Amino acid sequence: MSLSGSVSPSWSIVGGRVLGAEGFAARDLVVAGGVIAEGGAGARGLDASGLLVMPGIVDVHGDAFERQVMPRPGVSFDLVTALLDTDRQLVANGITTAFHGVTWSWEPGLRGAENARALLQAIADLGERLAADTRFHLRHETFNLAGEAEILEWIAGRRIGCLAFNDHTTGMVVKRQTPAKLAKMVERTGLLTEDFMALFDNVAAHAGEVPASVARLAAAARAAGIAMLSHDDMSPKMRAEFRDMGVTIAEFPIDVATAEEAAAAGEAIVFGAPNVVRGGSHTGCPSAAEMVGRGLCTILASDYYYPALAAAPFRLARDGVASLEAAWALVSTNPAAVMGLTDRGSLAPGRRGDVVLIDPAEADGVPRVVATLAAGRLVHLADGARLL
């Protein structure tokens, strides 16, 4: 759906149970001028009978769009087609704000410099053609020393929504002994194995320059007021070191002790919603549901699977880990606040009109997103009979 130049109509969402500061309540919700209204009535109506009316989902880290860019190794599609298709997936899953996790590594191919630059520009160019508020989450591979100068320019121009520090290069020392994992990395670069390994050895030889580069980038992002995340913190010591540089969001800490270190400092802690829905991590990391229950997870992200974000809060509530109200805050209120998006994350008057209507589907345990409004525009409707 193209939103460019369109005017947001006013809506009355009637008959549903609306999530507010005091929990769920049976009441109507009005969206006018793109924001939640104090009262009155909208020009158009949506029947929310039997549905839950929730704030739109804010996804701080999702990279499932890579499957639209490269659905098979070596098979790529143009970025406009890929991003528009991804956008439809987002709003159909209740995601109204999305930070696309774009990895810029020293590798060529899907995670190389050319693709990162092209995605940054494509997101900017598409603008309001994208129904979800789509932002660029730069996942900086710390050994990508050649990219530092350009990233500093992006930071100065505030072209990125957030900056994450990733080190998958050090782990390559282990992966090169694991043929399956190595083959996956080589496959997405399009290089021959021997060429890939020669490139890796050259990059790894500059390990001593990485800490200073990270410090310079962190200082620039801190000065620009750009949120920063450290990805896969390996220890409490590593988390503390990133904290000292102003990197205050712990994304997928590798163990409980590291998550506890972040929690003790009052920092945001991100785990994956797929981890919750699947009942555990596929990589042997901490159980996200357990972390929520222990107060060691404040945000859930889609990671590699968009549908998990709407489903995870219902799974947490069904398993008695958290109330649905508290669980939904993990995908709406909390991520909005941490990313500095104070205009969304709740259905309070004056907030951005990001609204999701959900059928809790208690019989099979799989909630269904029936309708999504983004900034007051109806961008997804799965049941036309709901229009009044």
Secondary structure, DSSP 8 states (H G I E B T S, - for coil): ---TT-----EEEESSEEEETTEEEE--EEEETTEE-SSS--SEEEE-TT-EEEE-EEEEEE-TTHHHH-SBTTB---HHHHHHHHHHHHHHTTEEEEEEEEEE-SSSGGGSHHHHHHHHHHHHHHGGGSSSEEEEEEEEETT-GGGHHHHHHHHHTT--SEEEEE--STTHHHHTT-HHHHHHHHHHHT--HHHHHHHHHHHHTTGGGHHHHHHHHHHHHHHHT-EEEEES--SHHHHHHHHHTT--EEES-SSHHHHHHHHHTT-EEEEEHHHHHHTS-SSS---HHHHHHTT---EEE-BT-TTHHHHHHHHHHHTTSS-HHHHHHTTTHHHHHHTT-TT-SS--TTSB--EEEEE--TTTT--EEEEEEETTEEEEES-GGGB-
